[in-house]
Amino acid sequence: MAISPVNFPYPSPIVTAVRAIQEANKTVADVAQNVAENGAQGLVEDVVTLKQAELAVKANAEVIRTAAELEDEVIDILA
C-alpha cells in the first residue's frame, strides 16, 4: 500500500508513523529471510533486530493513536 504525499507545511505525524511501521515490517521480513537462509548463525543479532522492530511498531502505533485523538480535539474546539 503506497502512501501519497500530503501537501502540509509539516509532515503529517500519521503518515510518518505509517511509513515507520512499514519499514519495521520490512525489517521483520528481512530477518525472516536471513534466518531461513542462515539458520542459527547470527541469531542473537536477528532477535535484537526483531525486538527493535516490535518496539518501533508499538511506538508508532501510539503516535497514530495520539495524533488521531488530537485531531478529534481540534475538530471539537473548532466546532
C-alpha positions as a Markdown table, in Angstrom:
| # | Residue | x | y | z |
|---|---|---|---|---|
| 1 | Met | 0.0 | 0.0 | 0.0 |
| 2 | Ala | 1.5 | 3.3 | -1.1 |
| 3 | Ile | 1.1 | 6.4 | 0.9 |
| 4 | Ser | 0.6 | 9.5 | -1.2 |
| 5 | Pro | 2.4 | 12.7 | -0.2 |
| 6 | Val | 0.5 | 15.3 | 1.7 |
| 7 | Asn | 0.9 | 19.0 | 1.0 |
| 8 | Phe | 1.1 | 20.3 | 4.5 |
| 9 | Pro | 3.8 | 22.7 | 5.7 |
| 10 | Tyr | 5.0 | 19.9 | 8.0 |
| 11 | Pro | 4.9 | 16.2 | 7.6 |
| 12 | Ser | 1.8 | 14.5 | 9.0 |
| 13 | Pro | 2.6 | 12.5 | 12.1 |
| 14 | Ile | 0.2 | 9.8 | 11.0 |
| 15 | Val | 1.9 | 9.4 | 7.6 |
| 16 | Thr | 5.3 | 9.4 | 9.2 |
| 17 | Ala | 4.3 | 6.8 | 11.7 |
| 18 | Val | 2.7 | 4.6 | 9.0 |
| 19 | Arg | 5.9 | 4.7 | 7.0 |
| 20 | Ala | 7.9 | 3.8 | 10.1 |
| 21 | Ile | 5.6 | 0.8 | 10.7 |
| 22 | Gln | 6.0 | -0.3 | 7.0 |
| 23 | Glu | 9.8 | -0.1 | 7.5 |
| 24 | Ala | 9.6 | -2.2 | 10.6 |
| 25 | Asn | 7.5 | -4.8 | 8.7 |
| 26 | Lys | 10.1 | -4.9 | 6.0 |
| 27 | Thr | 12.8 | -5.4 | 8.7 |
| 28 | Val | 10.9 | -8.4 | 10.1 |
| 29 | Ala | 10.6 | -9.9 | 6.6 |
| 30 | Asp | 14.4 | -9.3 | 6.0 |
| 31 | Val | 15.2 | -11.0 | 9.3 |
| 32 | Ala | 12.9 | -14.0 | 8.5 |
| 33 | Gln | 14.6 | -14.3 | 5.2 |
| 34 | Asn | 18.0 | -14.2 | 6.9 |
| 35 | Val | 17.0 | -16.9 | 9.4 |
| 36 | Ala | 15.6 | -19.1 | 6.6 |
| 37 | Glu | 18.9 | -18.8 | 4.7 |
| 38 | Asn | 21.4 | -18.9 | 7.5 |
| 39 | Gly | 19.7 | -20.8 | 10.4 |
| 40 | Ala | 21.0 | -20.0 | 13.8 |
| 41 | Gln | 24.0 | -18.2 | 12.5 |
| 42 | Gly | 23.6 | -14.6 | 13.7 |
| 43 | Leu | 20.5 | -15.5 | 15.7 |
| 44 | Val | 21.3 | -13.1 | 18.6 |
| 45 | Glu | 21.5 | -10.1 | 16.2 |
| 46 | Asp | 18.3 | -11.2 | 14.5 |
| 47 | Val | 16.5 | -11.4 | 17.8 |
| 48 | Val | 17.7 | -7.9 | 18.8 |
| 49 | Thr | 16.6 | -6.6 | 15.4 |
| 50 | Leu | 13.1 | -8.2 | 15.8 |
| 51 | Lys | 12.8 | -6.7 | 19.2 |
| 52 | Gln | 13.7 | -3.2 | 17.8 |
| 53 | Ala | 11.1 | -3.6 | 15.0 |
| 54 | Glu | 8.5 | -4.6 | 17.6 |
| 55 | Leu | 9.2 | -1.6 | 19.7 |
| 56 | Ala | 9.1 | 0.7 | 16.6 |
| 57 | Val | 5.7 | -0.6 | 15.7 |
| 58 | Lys | 4.3 | -0.2 | 19.2 |
| 59 | Ala | 5.7 | 3.4 | 19.5 |
| 60 | Asn | 4.4 | 4.4 | 16.1 |
| 61 | Ala | 1.0 | 2.9 | 16.7 |
| 62 | Glu | 0.9 | 5.1 | 19.8 |
| 63 | Val | 1.9 | 8.1 | 17.6 |
| 64 | Ile | -1.0 | 7.4 | 15.3 |
| 65 | Arg | -3.4 | 6.9 | 18.2 |
| 66 | Thr | -2.3 | 10.2 | 19.8 |
| 67 | Ala | -2.4 | 12.2 | 16.5 |
| 68 | Ala | -6.0 | 10.9 | 15.9 |
| 69 | Glu | -7.0 | 12.0 | 19.4 |
| 70 | Leu | -5.5 | 15.4 | 18.9 |
| 71 | Glu | -7.3 | 15.8 | 15.5 |
| 72 | Asp | -10.6 | 14.9 | 17.2 |
| 73 | Glu | -9.9 | 17.5 | 19.9 |
| 74 | Val | -9.1 | 20.2 | 17.4 |
| 75 | Ile | -12.3 | 19.4 | 15.5 |
| 76 | Asp | -14.3 | 19.7 | 18.8 |
| 77 | Ile | -12.6 | 23.0 | 19.6 |
| 78 | Leu | -13.4 | 24.4 | 16.1 |
| 79 | Ala | -17.0 | 23.2 | 16.1 |
